[in-house]
C-alpha cells in the first residue's frame, strides 16, 4: 500500500510504506519525551501513524525514535544512504556535550564522522542520547570559523591572526577579558 511520507523535522526521514504500526515511536514521544505529537488514524488497511499537530517533532530526544523503529520506516535524514554499516569503523566514547557524559558510539569512514549512536548503559543514559549528541558532529566539518574577526561596535571586521593575537595580549594585560578554554567549547 502507498502512504504519503511525513515531514517530522530536519533529522527524521520517514518511509511510511515500511511502517508496521508497532506504535513504538508514538509511545516513546509520549512516555519518554513527554509530548503528544503522534497517534494512529484510520482503521484496518487505512491505519497510519500521524502527526496530529502538524508540527515538526521538536524534543531534545526525538532522534531516538530512529533507533526504535524495527523496520526502518524512520531513519536519519543526515545519515540515510551515506554508508553501509560494515563500511564504518566504530569507536566507543562519551558525549562531551552532555553533563551526564552519556555513552555513545561514533561511526567513522574516511576520517569523517557519519553517525553517532547510543551505547546501552543503564546507570547513566539507558538506551537514549540527546539530539545534540546524535547530530552535533556536523559542526566538526561545516560552519567552522576559518578566519578571525574583531567585533567593533555592532559589526565584525576581518583581521589577520597576528593582529588578533596582539589585541588579545593587550586585553589580557589590561585584565579586562574573561575567556573559556577547551577543545569542544563553541565560542564562534
C-alpha positions as CSV (number, residue, x, y, z in Angstrom):
1,X,0.0,0.0,0.0
2,X,1.1,3.5,-0.6
3,X,1.4,6.0,2.2
4,X,2.4,9.7,1.9
5,X,5.7,10.5,3.5
6,X,5.6,12.7,6.6
7,X,7.7,15.8,7.5
8,X,8.8,15.2,11.1
9,X,11.6,17.7,11.1
10,X,15.2,18.2,9.9
11,X,16.5,14.9,11.4
12,X,13.9,12.2,11.0
13,X,13.2,10.8,7.5
14,X,10.1,8.8,7.1
15,X,9.5,5.9,4.7
16,X,5.9,5.1,5.8
17,X,5.3,2.3,3.4
18,X,7.6,0.2,5.6
19,X,5.6,1.0,8.8
20,X,4.0,-2.0,10.6
21,X,2.2,0.2,13.2
22,X,4.1,-1.1,16.2
23,X,3.5,2.3,17.9
24,X,7.0,2.4,19.4
25,X,7.5,5.9,18.1
26,X,4.2,7.1,19.5
27,X,4.8,5.6,22.9
28,X,8.4,7.0,23.1
29,X,7.4,10.5,22.1
30,X,4.5,10.4,24.6
31,X,6.1,8.5,27.5
32,X,9.7,9.4,27.4
33,X,9.9,12.7,25.5
34,X,6.6,14.0,27.2
35,X,4.8,15.3,24.1
36,X,1.7,14.1,22.4
37,X,2.7,14.7,18.8
38,X,1.9,11.3,17.2
39,X,-1.1,9.0,17.1
40,X,-2.9,6.5,14.9
41,X,-5.6,7.4,12.4
42,X,-7.8,5.2,10.4
43,X,-8.7,1.6,10.8
44,X,-7.6,-1.6,9.2
45,X,-5.8,-1.1,5.9
46,X,-6.2,2.7,6.2
47,X,-4.3,2.9,9.5
48,X,-1.4,5.4,9.6
49,X,0.9,6.9,12.1
50,X,0.0,10.6,12.0
51,X,1.3,13.9,13.5
52,X,-1.9,15.4,15.0
53,X,-0.5,18.9,15.5
54,X,1.2,19.1,12.0
55,X,4.2,20.5,13.8
56,X,7.8,19.4,13.5
57,X,8.7,17.0,16.3
58,X,10.9,19.1,18.5
59,X,12.0,17.3,21.5
60,X,15.6,17.0,22.9
61,X,15.4,13.3,22.5
62,X,13.3,12.9,19.3
63,X,16.2,11.3,17.3
64,X,15.9,8.1,19.5
65,X,12.8,7.0,17.5
66,X,15.2,6.3,14.7
67,X,16.7,3.6,16.8
68,X,13.4,2.3,18.0
69,X,11.8,1.7,14.6
70,X,12.2,-2.1,13.9
71,X,11.6,-1.9,10.1
72,X,13.4,1.3,9.0
73,X,10.3,3.4,8.5
74,X,12.1,6.1,10.5
75,X,15.7,6.8,9.5
76,X,18.2,9.7,10.0
77,X,18.0,12.3,7.2
78,X,21.6,13.2,7.7
79,X,23.0,9.6,7.6
80,X,20.5,8.0,5.2
81,X,22.1,6.1,2.3
82,X,25.6,7.6,3.1
83,X,27.2,4.3,4.0
84,X,26.6,0.7,4.9
85,X,27.3,-0.4,8.5
86,X,30.1,-2.8,7.5
87,X,32.0,0.1,5.9
88,X,32.2,2.0,9.2
89,X,34.8,2.0,11.9
90,X,33.1,2.3,15.3
91,X,34.7,4.0,18.3
92,X,33.1,3.9,21.8
93,X,33.4,7.1,23.7
94,X,31.3,9.5,25.8
95,X,29.3,12.6,24.9
96,X,31.2,15.7,25.9
97,X,28.1,17.9,25.2
98,X,26.1,16.1,27.9
99,X,26.7,16.8,31.6
100,X,25.8,13.1,32.2
101,X,28.6,12.1,29.8
102,X,26.3,9.5,28.0
103,X,28.0,6.5,26.4
104,X,28.0,6.8,22.6
105,X,29.4,5.0,19.6
106,X,30.9,7.2,16.8
107,X,30.9,5.6,13.4
108,X,33.6,6.9,11.1
109,X,34.6,6.4,7.4
110,X,37.5,8.1,5.7
111,X,38.3,10.2,8.8
112,X,34.7,11.7,8.7
113,X,32.1,11.1,11.4
114,X,28.9,9.7,9.7
115,X,26.7,9.0,12.7
116,X,26.5,8.8,16.5
117,X,24.5,6.1,18.3
118,X,23.9,5.4,21.9
119,X,25.6,2.6,23.9
120,X,23.4,0.9,26.5
121,X,24.4,1.9,30.0
122,X,21.5,1.5,32.5
123,X,23.4,3.5,35.1
124,X,23.9,6.7,33.0
125,X,21.8,7.0,29.8
126,X,19.9,3.7,29.4
127,X,19.4,3.5,25.6
128,X,18.9,7.2,24.9
129,X,21.0,10.1,23.9
130,X,20.0,13.7,23.2
131,X,19.6,15.1,19.7
132,X,22.6,17.3,20.4
133,X,24.8,14.3,21.0
134,X,23.3,12.5,18.0
135,X,23.6,15.3,15.4
136,X,26.1,17.8,16.6
137,X,29.0,16.1,14.8
138,X,28.1,18.1,11.7
139,X,29.7,21.1,13.4
140,X,33.2,19.5,13.2
141,X,33.2,19.8,9.4
142,X,30.7,22.5,8.5
143,X,30.3,26.2,9.5
144,X,33.6,26.4,11.3
145,X,35.4,29.7,12.0
146,X,38.3,29.8,9.5
147,X,39.4,33.4,9.7
148,X,39.4,35.8,12.7
149,X,37.0,38.7,13.1
150,X,37.1,41.5,15.6
151,X,33.8,43.0,16.9
152,X,33.8,46.8,16.7
153,X,30.6,48.3,17.9
154,X,27.9,46.3,16.2
155,X,29.8,44.9,13.2
156,X,32.6,42.3,12.7
157,X,35.8,43.4,10.9
158,X,38.2,40.9,9.3
159,X,41.6,40.9,10.9
160,X,44.7,38.7,10.4
161,X,45.8,36.3,13.2
162,X,48.8,38.4,14.2
163,X,46.5,41.5,14.8
164,X,44.1,39.4,16.8
165,X,46.9,37.9,18.9
166,X,48.3,41.3,19.8
167,X,44.8,42.6,20.6
168,X,44.2,39.6,23.0
169,X,47.6,40.1,24.6
170,X,46.7,43.8,25.3
171,X,43.3,42.9,26.7
172,X,44.8,40.2,29.0
173,X,47.5,42.6,30.2
174,X,44.8,45.2,31.0
175,X,42.9,42.4,32.8
176,X,39.6,43.3,31.0
177,X,38.9,39.9,29.5
178,X,37.3,36.7,30.5
179,X,37.6,33.5,28.4
180,X,36.9,29.8,28.4
181,X,39.3,27.2,27.1
182,X,38.6,23.8,25.8
183,X,38.5,21.7,22.6
184,X,34.7,21.4,22.4
185,X,33.6,24.8,23.6
186,X,31.8,26.6,20.8
187,X,32.6,30.3,21.1
188,X,32.3,31.1,17.4
